[in-house]
């Protein structure tokens, strides 16, 4: 049992200290901008800038990755939020293959706390998609088509990839808690777990799984997001394997039933003879 757990832990995606160092994940903000709650994660101060303790970052990345893996394995959704310029393209590129929802353009107030209204907007966008595929679309004037297309583009920009989110997510991952404070606040109100990259100017106590790291450097964001995406993929893979394993007895039983059915007619013909 212990060996099995050890093997599982080795499969868990982790980030090495040197990789974080090379990515500049240790650079914090100016000392005068710091949040006192970040004190446990600060290694030192150099030239008026706080330096993050990357040893603790490695531990926190591992903790967050394990938790995200379990959420993905259970079949629940994780919403990734990153609207800052240097993060949004990275997050969209890395998270899209996992099939998890993400918001990278603008956080619409009430996206979580007013979820039914958001779902109405999603349904509207989907109805426009159906209309555009229908033959009646060709009968519309150029002006009408243009208006509908613009409306659809506006909805797409606001909703992004959350159109497939049919219920509230089990967790929210944000890059920069200061920038995404509304998303964090909404998640907290609903009791949704919050994972986040926290810089030295942020409050790590405002989230459930803080990852102390530079949330402005693109390489730092990319490295940590890759680790989170790998954890999600691992969880989804294990879920699929478990499902296939559970389906095996059922498939075997169905195969046996089919075999019996094919044998029955042969016996009947013999009796007739």
C-alpha positions as CSV (number, residue, x, y, z in Angstrom):
1,X,0.0,0.0,0.0
2,X,2.8,2.4,0.9
3,X,4.6,1.5,-2.3
4,X,1.5,2.3,-4.3
5,X,1.1,5.7,-2.6
6,X,4.8,6.5,-3.3
7,X,4.4,5.6,-7.0
8,X,1.2,7.8,-7.2
9,X,3.1,10.7,-5.6
10,X,5.9,10.4,-8.2
11,X,3.3,10.6,-11.0
12,X,2.0,13.9,-9.6
13,X,3.2,16.9,-11.6
14,X,5.6,19.1,-9.6
15,X,7.8,22.1,-10.3
16,X,11.5,22.1,-9.4
17,X,13.1,24.9,-7.4
18,X,15.6,25.7,-10.2
19,X,12.7,25.9,-12.8
20,X,11.0,28.5,-10.6
21,X,14.2,30.4,-10.1
22,X,14.9,30.5,-13.9
23,X,11.3,31.7,-14.5
24,X,11.8,34.6,-12.0
25,X,9.0,33.3,-9.7
26,X,11.0,34.6,-6.7
27,X,10.7,38.3,-7.5
28,X,8.1,40.0,-5.4
29,X,7.0,43.7,-5.2
30,X,8.6,46.7,-3.6
31,X,8.9,46.3,0.2
32,X,6.5,49.3,0.8
33,X,3.8,47.5,-1.2
34,X,3.9,44.2,0.7
35,X,1.0,42.6,2.6
36,X,2.1,41.5,6.1
37,X,0.3,38.2,5.8
38,X,2.8,37.2,3.1
39,X,5.6,37.3,5.8
40,X,5.8,33.5,6.1
41,X,6.5,33.2,2.3
42,X,9.2,35.9,2.1
43,X,12.8,34.8,2.1
44,X,14.5,38.1,2.2
45,X,14.5,41.7,1.1
46,X,17.0,42.9,-1.5
47,X,17.4,46.4,-3.0
48,X,14.0,47.3,-1.6
49,X,12.3,44.3,-3.2
50,X,10.9,41.3,-1.4
51,X,12.2,37.9,-2.5
52,X,9.8,34.9,-2.3
53,X,10.9,31.7,-0.6
54,X,10.8,29.3,-3.5
55,X,11.1,26.2,-1.2
56,X,7.7,27.1,0.2
57,X,6.4,27.7,-3.3
58,X,7.4,24.2,-4.4
59,X,5.4,22.8,-1.4
60,X,2.4,24.9,-2.2
61,X,2.4,24.0,-5.9
62,X,2.4,20.4,-4.9
63,X,-0.5,20.8,-2.4
64,X,-2.6,22.7,-5.0
65,X,-1.8,20.2,-7.8
66,X,-2.9,17.3,-5.6
67,X,-6.2,19.0,-4.7
68,X,-7.0,20.0,-8.3
69,X,-6.2,16.4,-9.4
70,X,-8.8,15.0,-7.0
71,X,-11.4,17.6,-8.1
72,X,-10.9,16.7,-11.7
73,X,-11.0,12.9,-10.8
74,X,-14.3,13.4,-9.2
75,X,-15.8,14.8,-12.4
76,X,-16.3,18.3,-11.1
77,X,-15.2,21.5,-12.9
78,X,-12.5,24.1,-12.1
79,X,-12.9,27.6,-13.4
80,X,-9.6,29.3,-14.2
81,X,-9.6,33.2,-14.2
82,X,-6.8,35.3,-15.6
83,X,-7.8,38.7,-17.2
84,X,-4.4,40.5,-16.8
85,X,-2.6,41.1,-20.1
86,X,0.5,38.9,-19.4
87,X,-1.6,36.0,-18.2
88,X,-4.7,35.6,-20.3
89,X,-3.2,34.2,-23.5
90,X,-1.0,31.7,-21.4
91,X,-4.0,30.5,-19.4
92,X,-6.3,30.1,-22.5
93,X,-3.6,28.1,-24.3
94,X,-2.7,25.8,-21.4
95,X,-6.2,25.2,-20.0
96,X,-8.1,24.8,-23.2
97,X,-6.8,21.2,-23.8
98,X,-8.0,20.1,-20.4
99,X,-11.6,21.0,-21.2
100,X,-12.0,23.1,-18.1
101,X,-13.8,26.5,-18.3
102,X,-11.8,29.7,-18.2
103,X,-12.3,33.5,-18.2
104,X,-9.6,35.6,-19.8
105,X,-11.4,38.7,-21.1
106,X,-13.3,40.3,-18.3
107,X,-15.0,39.1,-15.2
108,X,-18.7,39.8,-15.3
109,X,-20.0,40.7,-11.9
110,X,-22.4,37.9,-10.7
111,X,-20.8,35.3,-12.9
112,X,-21.0,32.9,-9.9
113,X,-23.4,34.6,-7.5
114,X,-25.9,35.2,-10.2
115,X,-25.3,32.0,-12.2
116,X,-28.9,31.5,-13.5
117,X,-28.7,34.9,-15.3
118,X,-25.4,33.9,-16.8
119,X,-26.9,30.6,-18.0
120,X,-29.7,32.6,-19.7
121,X,-27.0,34.6,-21.6
122,X,-25.3,31.2,-22.6
123,X,-28.7,29.9,-23.8
124,X,-29.1,33.0,-25.9
125,X,-25.7,32.5,-27.5
126,X,-26.5,28.9,-28.2
127,X,-29.9,29.9,-29.8
128,X,-28.0,32.3,-32.1
129,X,-25.7,29.5,-33.1
130,X,-28.6,27.3,-34.0
131,X,-30.2,30.2,-35.9
132,X,-27.0,30.7,-38.0
133,X,-27.1,27.1,-39.0
134,X,-30.7,27.1,-39.9
135,X,-32.0,27.7,-43.5
136,X,-33.9,30.8,-42.3
137,X,-30.6,32.5,-41.8
138,X,-30.3,33.1,-45.5
139,X,-33.6,34.9,-45.6
140,X,-32.4,37.6,-43.2
141,X,-31.1,41.0,-44.5
142,X,-27.4,42.0,-44.4
143,X,-28.2,44.4,-41.6
144,X,-30.0,41.8,-39.5
145,X,-27.2,39.3,-39.9
146,X,-24.6,41.9,-38.9
147,X,-26.6,42.9,-35.8
148,X,-27.0,39.2,-34.7
149,X,-23.3,38.4,-35.5
150,X,-22.2,41.4,-33.3
151,X,-24.4,40.4,-30.5
152,X,-23.0,36.8,-30.7
153,X,-19.4,38.2,-30.7
154,X,-20.2,40.3,-27.6
155,X,-21.6,37.3,-25.7
156,X,-18.6,35.2,-26.7
157,X,-16.2,37.8,-25.4
158,X,-18.0,38.0,-22.0
159,X,-18.8,34.3,-21.6
160,X,-15.7,32.8,-23.2
161,X,-15.4,29.1,-22.5
162,X,-18.0,29.0,-19.6
163,X,-20.7,28.2,-22.1
164,X,-20.3,24.5,-21.3
165,X,-20.5,25.2,-17.5
166,X,-24.0,23.9,-16.6
167,X,-23.5,24.2,-12.9
168,X,-21.3,26.1,-10.4
169,X,-17.6,25.0,-10.4
170,X,-16.1,23.1,-7.5
171,X,-13.1,25.4,-7.4
172,X,-11.8,28.6,-8.9
173,X,-8.1,29.2,-9.8
174,X,-7.1,32.8,-10.2
175,X,-3.8,34.5,-11.3
176,X,-3.4,37.6,-9.1
177,X,-6.0,37.8,-6.3
178,X,-5.8,41.6,-6.4
179,X,-6.8,41.8,-10.0
180,X,-9.5,39.1,-9.7
181,X,-10.8,40.2,-6.3
182,X,-14.5,40.2,-7.4
183,X,-14.1,36.5,-8.6
184,X,-12.5,35.6,-5.3
185,X,-15.2,37.4,-3.3
186,X,-18.0,35.6,-5.2
187,X,-16.4,32.2,-4.8
188,X,-16.0,32.8,-1.1
189,X,-19.7,33.8,-0.7
190,X,-20.7,30.5,-2.3
191,X,-18.2,28.4,-0.4
192,X,-16.3,27.5,-3.5
193,X,-12.6,26.6,-3.0
194,X,-10.2,29.3,-4.2
195,X,-6.7,28.5,-5.6
196,X,-4.4,31.4,-6.5
197,X,-1.0,32.7,-7.4
198,X,-0.2,35.2,-4.7
199,X,2.5,37.9,-5.0
200,X,4.0,39.8,-2.0
201,X,1.3,42.5,-2.3
202,X,-1.5,40.0,-1.9
203,X,-3.3,38.4,1.1
204,X,-2.7,34.6,1.1
205,X,-5.3,34.2,3.8
206,X,-8.0,35.2,1.4
207,X,-7.7,32.0,-0.5
208,X,-7.8,28.3,0.4
209,X,-4.7,27.2,-1.7
210,X,-2.2,30.1,-2.0
211,X,0.8,29.6,-4.3
212,X,3.4,32.3,-3.4
213,X,5.0,33.4,-6.7
214,X,5.6,36.3,-9.1
215,X,2.2,36.8,-10.7
216,X,3.4,39.4,-13.2
217,X,6.2,37.4,-15.0
218,X,4.9,35.4,-18.0
219,X,7.4,32.6,-17.5
220,X,6.4,32.2,-13.8
221,X,2.7,32.1,-14.7
222,X,3.3,29.6,-17.6
223,X,5.3,27.3,-15.4
224,X,2.7,27.2,-12.6
225,X,-0.3,26.9,-14.9
226,X,1.4,24.0,-16.7
227,X,1.8,22.2,-13.4
228,X,-1.9,22.8,-12.6
229,X,-3.0,21.7,-16.1
230,X,-0.9,18.5,-15.8
231,X,-2.6,17.7,-12.5
232,X,-6.1,18.2,-14.0
233,X,-5.2,16.0,-16.9
234,X,-3.9,13.3,-14.5
235,X,-7.1,13.4,-12.6
236,X,-9.2,13.1,-15.7
237,X,-7.1,10.2,-16.9
238,X,-7.5,8.3,-13.7
239,X,-11.3,9.0,-13.8
240,X,-11.5,7.5,-17.3
241,X,-9.4,4.4,-16.2
242,X,-11.7,3.9,-13.2
243,X,-14.8,4.2,-15.4
244,X,-13.4,1.7,-17.9
245,X,-12.6,-0.7,-15.1
246,X,-16.1,-0.5,-13.7
247,X,-17.6,-1.0,-17.2
248,X,-15.6,-4.2,-17.8
249,X,-17.9,-6.5,-15.7
250,X,-21.0,-5.0,-17.4
251,X,-19.4,-5.5,-20.9
252,X,-18.5,-9.1,-20.0
253,X,-22.0,-9.8,-18.8
254,X,-23.5,-8.3,-22.0
255,X,-21.1,-10.4,-24.1
256,X,-22.2,-13.6,-22.3
257,X,-25.8,-12.7,-22.8
258,X,-25.2,-12.2,-26.5
259,X,-23.4,-15.6,-26.7
260,X,-26.3,-17.3,-25.1
261,X,-28.8,-15.7,-27.5
262,X,-26.8,-16.8,-30.5
263,X,-26.7,-20.4,-29.2
264,X,-30.5,-20.6,-28.6
265,X,-31.6,-20.8,-32.3
266,X,-29.3,-23.7,-33.0
267,X,-30.9,-25.8,-30.2
268,X,-34.4,-25.0,-31.6
269,X,-33.5,-26.2,-35.1
270,X,-32.2,-29.5,-33.7
271,X,-35.5,-30.0,-31.8
272,X,-37.5,-29.4,-35.0
273,X,-35.5,-32.0,-36.9
